[in-house]
Amino acid sequence: MRYVLTFSILFIHWIVWSGIFDAYHLSLGVISCGIVTYTSHSLLFERKEFRAVHITEVIRFVKYLCWLFYQIILANIHVMRISLSPRMLDLIDPQIIRFKTKLKKDISLVTFGNSITLTPGTITMVVEEGYYYVHALDTKVAEGLPGEMEDRVAHIFMEDRNG
């Protein structure tokens, strides 16, 4: 089951991103996705059996991605305003912030760290012993961490009180 799901996800992405539907490219996609599935199927789905909880996580993750894309757009606009402003040097206040996270699972920690880095104006530098070290472009961005993003990641992987 893990092989089929991993292959399906990879091949759908191959088709969408390549945009070429001739036999040659589709066969390359099948071969490539087959090799990647064989060598790394356990990375995407490390559990051997599926339960309803896993489907819930997938649904929550898809909802989170929609929210994250919206946040990325907002952050892009914020960074664009700063970079195009005649007062750019006054607005930029780079800083490294350190905060403790409530997240415990490895997948939660990685998802949160990558989400921070995907959002313009922030870069996750280190995750160490429950602490994140993040470079922020300005004070507004720094004040927003960990914030709602951490709560949403905790909700995906059922690390919040509401499950």
N, CA, C and O of each residue as an XYZ file, in Angstrom:
652
protein
N       0.824     -1.197      0.000
C       0.000      0.000      0.000
C       0.873      1.267      0.000
O       0.569      2.239     -0.692
N       1.974      1.242      0.797
C       2.856      2.409      0.850
C       3.482      2.669     -0.513
O       3.645      3.818     -0.923
N       3.834      1.590     -1.214
C       4.444      1.748     -2.534
C       3.458      2.404     -3.506
O       3.819      3.317     -4.249
N       2.233      1.934     -3.489
C       1.219      2.451     -4.414
C       0.946      3.927     -4.133
O       0.893      4.735     -5.061
N       0.772      4.283     -2.860
C       0.506      5.675     -2.508
C       1.680      6.580     -2.868
O       1.490      7.652     -3.441
N       2.887      6.148     -2.532
C       4.065      6.955     -2.839
C       4.204      7.136     -4.351
O       4.419      8.249     -4.830
N       4.081      6.038     -5.095
C       4.188      6.128     -6.551
C       3.112      7.043     -7.116
O       3.397      7.870     -7.982
N       1.887      6.908     -6.639
C       0.780      7.731     -7.150
C       1.035      9.213     -6.909
O       0.841     10.030     -7.809
N       1.464      9.559     -5.714
C       1.747     10.959     -5.390
C       2.862     11.503     -6.283
O       2.747     12.597     -6.834
N       3.934     10.735     -6.419
C       5.057     11.178     -7.248
C       4.663     11.313     -8.719
O       5.026     12.289     -9.376
N       3.926     10.341     -9.226
C       3.583     10.360    -10.644
C       2.597     11.478    -10.967
O       2.696     12.104    -12.022
N       1.654     11.733    -10.073
C       0.729     12.858    -10.284
C       1.513     14.168    -10.346
O       1.254     15.017    -11.198
N       2.477     14.321     -9.432
C       3.309     15.522     -9.471
C       4.126     15.581    -10.761
O       4.281     16.651    -11.350
N       4.636     14.462    -11.189
C       5.408     14.419    -12.436
C       4.558     14.935    -13.594
O       5.004     15.777    -14.374
N       3.347     14.432    -13.699
C       2.457     14.820    -14.797
C       2.121     16.302    -14.721
O       2.182     17.011    -15.725
N       1.765     16.767    -13.527
C       1.380     18.173    -13.371
C       2.541     19.104    -13.686
O       2.371     20.093    -14.399
N       3.712     18.796    -13.161
C       4.841     19.708    -13.324
C       5.501     19.603    -14.699
O       6.055     20.586    -15.192
N       5.449     18.429    -15.321
C       6.090     18.329    -16.640
C       5.207     18.959    -17.712
O       5.703     19.666    -18.589
N       3.920     18.709    -17.644
C       3.006     19.275    -18.627
C       3.125     18.670    -20.019
O       2.521     19.165    -20.970
N       3.901     17.605    -20.136
C       4.095     16.939    -21.432
C       3.509     15.531    -21.317
O       3.839     14.778    -20.401
N       2.644     15.198    -22.255
C       1.876     13.964    -22.116
C       2.145     12.939    -23.215
O       1.288     12.097    -23.481
N       3.299     12.987    -23.853
C       3.600     11.986    -24.866
C       4.147     10.721    -24.188
O       4.508     10.737    -23.011
N       4.200      9.644    -24.948
C       4.590      8.340    -24.399
C       6.011      8.356    -23.834
O       6.277      7.739    -22.803
N       6.910      9.053    -24.501
C       8.299      9.096    -24.049
C       8.408      9.711    -22.655
O       9.031      9.129    -21.766
N       7.811     10.873    -22.463
C       7.921     11.560    -21.181
C       7.135     10.849    -20.079
O       7.572     10.813    -18.929
N       5.984     10.289    -20.427
C       5.227      9.540    -19.422
C       5.976      8.282    -18.990
O       5.950      7.914    -17.816
N       6.646      7.620    -19.942
C       7.424      6.431    -19.569
C       8.630      6.813    -18.711
O       8.985      6.079    -17.789
N       9.265      7.953    -19.002
C      10.338      8.444    -18.130
C       9.810      8.729    -16.732
O      10.478      8.462    -15.733
N       8.606      9.274    -16.676
C       7.983      9.546    -15.386
C       7.723      8.277    -14.595
O       7.971      8.224    -13.390
N       7.220      7.249    -15.283
C       6.969      5.965    -14.621
C       8.271      5.370    -14.093
O       8.325      4.900    -12.957
N       9.309      5.390    -14.907
C      10.605      4.828    -14.492
C      11.185      5.624    -13.319
O      11.600      5.049    -12.313
N      11.207      6.929    -13.458
C      11.767      7.773    -12.393
C      10.991      7.622    -11.094
O      11.583      7.439    -10.030
N       9.688      7.695    -11.178
C       8.862      7.571     -9.971
C       8.981      6.173     -9.374
O       8.940      6.017     -8.154
N       9.126      5.164    -10.214
C       9.319      3.805     -9.725
C      10.611      3.661     -8.936
O      10.631      3.042     -7.872
N      11.686      4.232     -9.457
C      12.985      4.159     -8.760
C      12.925      4.904     -7.435
O      13.379      4.396     -6.409
N      12.367      6.105     -7.459
C      12.271      6.894     -6.223
C      11.352      6.196     -5.220
O      11.642      6.182     -4.024
N      10.269      5.630     -5.686
C       9.356      4.909     -4.793
C      10.064      3.726     -4.147
O       9.945      3.510     -2.941
N      10.787      2.972     -4.936
C      11.486      1.798     -4.410
C      12.521      2.178     -3.355
O      12.651      1.506     -2.332
N      13.257      3.261     -3.611
C      14.350      3.616     -2.700
C      13.906      4.438     -1.492
O      14.609      4.472     -0.482
N      12.753      5.099     -1.579
C      12.408      6.001     -0.479
C      10.949      5.941     -0.033
O      10.451      6.910      0.541
N      10.260      4.848     -0.275
C       8.851      4.757      0.107
C       8.636      4.924      1.610
O       7.593      5.424      2.032
N       9.596      4.516      2.411
C       9.414      4.593      3.864
C       9.595      6.009      4.406
O       9.247      6.273      5.556
N      10.132      6.919      3.601
C      10.289      8.298      4.063
C       8.956      9.025      4.112
O       8.712      9.812      5.027
N       8.107      8.774      3.155
C       6.827      9.452      3.081
C       5.808      8.812      4.015
O       5.063      9.513      4.701
N       5.776      7.504      4.042
C       4.838      6.776      4.897
C       5.631      5.790      5.735
O       5.875      4.660      5.310
N       6.033      6.213      6.920
C       6.879      5.328      7.712
C       6.081      4.265      8.469
O       6.645      3.264      8.910
N       4.783      4.476      8.621
C       3.959      3.481      9.315
C       3.541      2.392      8.336
O       3.301      2.659      7.159
N       3.455      1.170      8.831
C       3.108      0.057      7.948
C       1.605     -0.052      7.717
O       1.178     -0.478      6.644
N       0.805      0.321      8.696
C      -0.637      0.201      8.539
C      -1.285      1.576      8.630
O      -0.796      2.464      9.329
N      -2.377      1.733      7.923
C      -3.073      3.006      7.906
C      -4.299      2.930      8.796
O      -4.985      1.909      8.862
N      -4.555      4.030      9.475
C      -5.748      4.150     10.319
C      -6.433      5.457      9.962
O      -5.900      6.254      9.190
N      -7.602      5.673     10.518
C      -8.351      6.900     10.254
C      -7.568      8.138     10.676
O      -7.718      9.206     10.083
N      -6.735      7.991     11.698
C      -5.920      9.110     12.180
C      -5.010      9.624     11.068
O      -4.801     10.832     10.953
N      -4.472      8.730     10.253
C      -3.568      9.135      9.181
C      -4.308      9.920      8.099
O      -3.767     10.869      7.530
N      -5.530      9.524      7.823
C      -6.344     10.260      6.851
C      -6.655     11.648      7.398
O      -6.644     12.629      6.655
N      -6.932     11.729      8.697
C      -7.181     13.022      9.341
C      -5.961     13.923      9.212
O      -6.098     15.111      8.923
N      -4.772     13.373      9.423
C      -3.546     14.163      9.288
C      -3.383     14.687      7.862
O      -2.990     15.837      7.668
N      -3.676     13.869      6.884
C      -3.545     14.285      5.489
C      -4.518     15.421      5.185
O      -4.142     16.404      4.548
N      -5.754     15.295      5.632
C      -6.756     16.346      5.399
C      -6.328     17.642      6.080
O      -6.405     18.719      5.489
N      -5.878     17.528      7.323
C      -5.425     18.720      8.048
C      -4.208     19.341      7.372
O      -4.084     20.565      7.326
N      -3.310     18.513      6.849
C      -2.115     19.021      6.183
C      -2.474     19.776      4.907
O      -1.884     20.819      4.625
N      -3.419     19.273      4.141
C      -3.849     19.951      2.916
C      -4.459     21.311      3.261
O      -4.185     22.305      2.588
N      -5.283     21.352      4.307
C      -5.851     22.639      4.750
C      -4.732     23.589      5.182
O      -4.768     24.784      4.886
N      -3.747     23.046      5.878
C      -2.610     23.858      6.326
C      -1.850     24.430      5.136
O      -1.445     25.592      5.163
N      -1.653     23.627      4.092
C      -0.937     24.102      2.913
C      -1.650     25.286      2.272
O      -1.003     26.231      1.820
N      -2.977     25.241      2.230
C      -3.736     26.374      1.686
C      -3.476     27.624      2.526
O      -3.237     28.702      1.982
N      -3.523     27.477      3.844
C      -3.249     28.606      4.739
C      -1.806     29.085      4.556
O      -1.559     30.289      4.501
N      -0.860     28.160      4.462
C       0.548     28.512      4.313
C       0.786     29.277      3.017
O       1.524     30.262      3.022
N       0.184     28.855      1.910
C       0.343     29.564      0.646
C      -0.154     31.011      0.774
O       0.465     31.934      0.246
N      -1.256     31.194      1.467
C      -1.776     32.543      1.699
C      -0.776     33.373      2.517
O      -0.542     34.544      2.215
N      -0.189     32.761      3.554
C       0.804     33.458      4.371
C       2.054     33.799      3.563
O       2.658     34.852      3.766
N       2.433     32.931      2.669
C       3.593     33.188      1.808
C       3.318     34.389      0.904
O       4.201     35.220      0.693
N       2.115     34.485      0.378
C       1.742     35.632     -0.454
C       1.803     36.921      0.364
O       2.364     37.921     -0.084
N       1.222     36.892      1.571
C       1.264     38.077      2.435
C       2.699     38.470      2.776
O       3.035     39.654      2.765
N       3.542     37.491      3.077
C       4.938     37.769      3.418
C       5.694     38.319      2.212
O       6.547     39.194      2.363
N       5.391     37.817      1.020
C       6.005     38.357     -0.194
C       5.652     39.835     -0.372
O       6.508     40.647     -0.723
N       4.406     40.169     -0.132
C       3.976     41.567     -0.245
C       4.710     42.421      0.788
O       5.155     43.526      0.476
N       4.837     41.918      2.009
C       5.539     42.655      3.068
C       7.005     42.898      2.689
O       7.502     44.016      2.824
N       7.683     41.877      2.225
C       9.089     42.007      1.834
C       9.225     42.932      0.622
O      10.177     43.708      0.540
N       8.291     42.854     -0.304
C       8.318     43.725     -1.473
C       8.163     45.189     -1.054
O       8.871     46.059     -1.561
N       7.251     45.456     -0.142
C       7.055     46.835      0.344
C       8.334     47.369      0.985
O       8.720     48.518      0.769
N       8.978     46.526      1.769
C      10.217     46.958      2.414
C      11.292     47.231      1.367
O      11.955     48.268      1.403
N      11.461     46.300      0.438
C      12.561     46.422     -0.525
C      12.348     47.546     -1.541
O      13.318     48.069     -2.089
N      11.109     47.919     -1.794
C      10.838     48.992     -2.752
C      10.666     50.350     -2.088
O      10.524     51.366     -2.769
N      10.677     50.368     -0.786
C      10.489     51.618     -0.058
C      11.746     52.481     -0.124
O      12.861     51.962     -0.058
N      11.571     53.797     -0.253
C      12.736     54.682     -0.207
C      13.412     54.665      1.172
O      14.579     55.036      1.299
N      12.677     54.237      2.192
C      13.223     54.148      3.551
C      13.660     52.721      3.879
O      13.654     52.328      5.046
N      14.031     51.958      2.888
C      14.366     50.548      3.066
C      15.370     50.324      4.207
O      15.179     49.430      5.031
N      16.415     51.116      4.254
C      17.448     50.905      5.272
C      16.926     51.156      6.686
O      17.431     50.575      7.647
N      15.919     52.017      6.816
C      15.308     52.251      8.129
C      14.356     51.115      8.514
O      14.208     50.797      9.694
N      13.722     50.516      7.530
C      12.724     49.480      7.789
C      13.348     48.121      8.101
O      12.801     47.347      8.887
N      14.469     47.842      7.495
C      15.117     46.551      7.718
C      15.790     46.562      9.084
O      16.603     47.437      9.382
N      15.444     45.593      9.895
C      16.033     45.448     11.227
C      16.325     43.964     11.446
O      15.622     43.304     12.211
N      17.351     43.434     10.784
C      17.611     42.002     10.857
C      17.945     41.574     12.287
O      18.657     42.268     13.013
N      17.419     40.431     12.662
C      17.667     39.902     13.994
C      17.513     38.397     14.006
O      16.815     37.808     13.180
N      18.182     37.797     14.963
C      18.047     36.360     15.172
C      17.264     36.183     16.453
O      17.656     36.668     17.515
N      16.151     35.480     16.338
C      15.334     35.246     17.526
C      15.418     33.776     17.914
O      15.632     32.898     17.079
N      15.246     33.547     19.180
C      15.275     32.188     19.732
C      13.985     31.991     20.497
O      13.606     32.827     21.317
N      13.310     30.883     20.230
C      12.094     30.584     20.986
C      11.959     29.082     21.172
O      12.423     28.286     20.356
N      11.312     28.721     22.267
C      11.073     27.311     22.584
C       9.786     26.893     21.900
O       8.814     27.648     21.863
N       9.789     25.708     21.370
C       8.594     25.195     20.711
C       7.880     24.193     21.598
O       8.485     23.538     22.447
N       6.579     24.091     21.378
C       5.797     23.087     22.096
C       5.713     21.779     21.301
O       5.181     20.783     21.793
N       6.232     21.786     20.089
C       6.176     20.609     19.227
C       7.153     19.544     19.702
O       8.241     19.866     20.182
N       6.771     18.278     19.572
C       7.614     17.166     20.037
C       7.999     16.195     18.915
O       9.133     15.718     18.868
N       7.070     15.909     18.027
C       7.325     14.926     16.974
C       8.290     15.487     15.939
O       8.266     16.678     15.630
N       9.139     14.611     15.406
C      10.102     15.033     14.379
C       9.407     15.646     13.167
O       9.852     16.667     12.642
N       8.321     15.025     12.727
C       7.617     15.525     11.542
C       7.048     16.911     11.801
O       7.015     17.742     10.893
N       6.602     17.174     13.017
C       6.090     18.499     13.365
C       7.204     19.530     13.360
O       7.041     20.634     12.840
N       8.343     19.161     13.943
C       9.481     20.080     13.995
C       9.964     20.441     12.592
O      10.257     21.603     12.312
N      10.046     19.453     11.721
C      10.512     19.685     10.352
C       9.488     20.517      9.569
O       9.860     21.449      8.856
N       8.224     20.186      9.702
C       7.180     20.931      8.999
C       7.186     22.398      9.418
O       7.094     23.292      8.577
N       7.295     22.635     10.713
C       7.310     24.008     11.220
C       8.552     24.760     10.741
O       8.449     25.897     10.279
N       9.710     24.139     10.849
C      10.946     24.782     10.401
C      10.930     25.101      8.919
O      11.352     26.184      8.512
N      10.450     24.171      8.108
C      10.371     24.410      6.666
C       9.339     25.484      6.336
O       9.538     26.273      5.414
N       8.256     25.516      7.073
C       7.230     26.538      6.842
C       7.774     27.929      7.137
O       7.488     28.882      6.413
N       8.553     28.039      8.195
C       9.175     29.326      8.522
C      10.100     29.751      7.384
O      10.063     30.902      6.951
N      10.916     28.838      6.907
C      11.873     29.161      5.857
C      11.184     29.474      4.528
O      11.668     30.313      3.768
N      10.072     28.818      4.242
C       9.338     29.095      3.005
C       8.701     30.479      3.017
O       8.439     31.051      1.959
N       8.453     31.013      4.191
C       7.815     32.313      4.306
C       8.872     33.408      4.159
O       9.785     33.489      4.980
N       8.768     34.247      3.136
C       9.776     35.287      2.910
C       9.959     36.188      4.132
O       9.003     36.558      4.813
N      11.221     36.523      4.380
C      11.556     37.371      5.513
C      12.043     36.596      6.713
O      12.474     37.189      7.702
N      11.980     35.269      6.642
C      12.440     34.426      7.751
C      13.221     33.235      7.223
O      12.954     32.724      6.135
N      14.186     32.809      8.015
C      14.950     31.600      7.696
C      15.199     30.855      8.997
O      15.725     31.429      9.951
N      14.829     29.594      9.044
C      15.157     28.762     10.189
C      16.624     28.386     10.080
O      17.045     27.743      9.119
N      17.392     28.792     11.073
C      18.835     28.526     11.038
C      19.169     27.225     11.739
O      19.922     26.408     11.208
N      18.612     27.021     12.942
C      18.928     25.840     13.744
C      17.690     25.446     14.530
O      16.941     26.295     15.014
N      17.491     24.133     14.647
C      16.511     23.586     15.576
C      17.303     22.687     16.506
O      17.901     21.701     16.076
N      17.302     23.040     17.790
C      18.187     22.348     18.712
C      17.545     22.269     20.093
O      17.212     23.290     20.695
N      17.377     21.053     20.582
C      16.858     20.797     21.931
C      15.571     21.560     22.222
O      15.409     22.141     23.295
N      14.661     21.548     21.254
C      13.370     22.192     21.452
C      13.358     23.689     21.205
O      12.338     24.341     21.428
N      14.457     24.242     20.754
C      14.545     25.672     20.459
C      14.786     25.889     18.972
O      15.541     25.160     18.330
N      14.122     26.912     18.445
C      14.341     27.347     17.075
C      15.153     28.632     17.110
O      14.926     29.504     17.949
N      16.091     28.736     16.197
C      16.835     29.967     15.978
C      16.468     30.424     14.570
O      16.745     29.732     13.590
N      15.844     31.590     14.480
C      15.305     32.060     13.211
C      15.838     33.455     12.914
O      15.823     34.333     13.777
N      16.305     33.648     11.696
C      16.694     34.980     11.241
C      15.446     35.649     10.679
O      14.757     35.093      9.824
N      15.165     36.861     11.178
C      14.004     37.619     10.729
C      14.455     38.931     10.101
O      15.401     39.557     10.579
N      13.796     39.340      9.056
C      14.152     40.536      8.314
C      13.886     41.819      9.093
O      14.659     42.773      9.012
N      12.793     41.839      9.843
C      12.443     43.042     10.594
C      11.691     42.667     11.867
O      11.404     41.494     12.109
N      11.378     43.664     12.667
C      10.729     43.433     13.963
C       9.334     42.852     13.794
O       8.940     41.975     14.563
N       8.579     43.319     12.807
C       7.215     42.820     12.587
C       7.221     41.308     12.352
O       6.400     40.574     12.903
N       8.146     40.871     11.538
C       8.257     39.436     11.243
C       8.676     38.675     12.494
O       8.129     37.611     12.783
N       9.629     39.204     13.230
C      10.138     38.535     14.434
C       9.059     38.399     15.496
O       8.989     37.382     16.186
N       8.221     39.412     15.630
C       7.168     39.372     16.646
C       6.096     38.335     16.330
O       5.380     37.891     17.228
N       5.980     37.945     15.064
C       4.970     36.972     14.666
C       5.336     35.525     14.963
O       4.523     34.628     14.742
N       6.538     35.283     15.457
C       6.983     33.910     15.722
C       6.927     33.593     17.205
O       7.203     34.475     18.017
N       6.584     32.384     17.591
C       6.151     31.244     16.780
C       4.723     31.394     16.277
O       4.426     30.983     15.156
N       3.843     31.963     17.064
C       2.524     32.357     16.598
C       1.613     31.258     16.106
O       1.710     30.097     16.502
N       0.717     31.680     15.217
C      -0.335     30.805     14.714
C       0.211     29.623     13.916
O      -0.390     28.548     13.915
N       1.325     29.807     13.248
C       1.893     28.736     12.437
C       2.212     27.511     13.292
O       1.912     26.384     12.898
N       2.813     27.726     14.452
C       3.137     26.607     15.342
C       1.869     25.901     15.811
O       1.826     24.672     15.878
N       0.838     26.678     16.133
C      -0.437     26.083     16.564
C      -1.059     25.234     15.469
O      -1.599     24.160     15.736
N      -0.983     25.714     14.253
C      -1.560     24.963     13.127
C      -0.785     23.674     12.857
O      -1.386     22.639     12.568
N       0.538     23.732     12.947
C       1.345     22.516     12.757
C       1.038     21.522     13.882
O       0.914     20.324     13.630
N       0.917     22.006     15.106
C       0.570     21.124     16.232
C      -0.778     20.463     15.997
O      -0.968     19.295     16.336
N      -1.706     21.199     15.421
C      -3.040     20.651     15.156
C      -2.996     19.555     14.091
O      -3.707     18.556     14.195
N      -2.169     19.740     13.079
C      -2.070     18.723     12.013
C      -1.693     17.372     12.600
O      -2.332     16.357     12.321
N      -0.648     17.375     13.414
C      -0.089     16.125     13.915
C      -0.575     15.784     15.326
O       0.037     14.990     16.041
N      -1.692     16.410     15.701
C      -2.404     16.109     16.940
C      -1.535     16.280     18.171
O      -1.539     15.438     19.069
N      -0.797     17.365     18.209
C       0.010     17.697     19.366
C      -0.626     18.818     20.178
O      -0.054     19.280     21.166
N      -1.801     19.249     19.760
C      -2.497     20.275     20.533
C      -3.494     19.621     21.469
O      -3.704     18.410     21.409
N      -4.092     20.394     22.312
C      -5.030     19.851     23.313
C      -6.305     19.316     22.668
O      -6.937     18.407     23.208
N      -6.692     19.875     21.511
C      -7.948     19.490     20.884
C      -7.837     18.193     20.079
O      -8.854     17.598     19.723
N      -6.600     17.749     19.789
C      -6.414     16.514     19.013
C      -6.837     16.739     17.640
O      -6.765     15.827     16.815
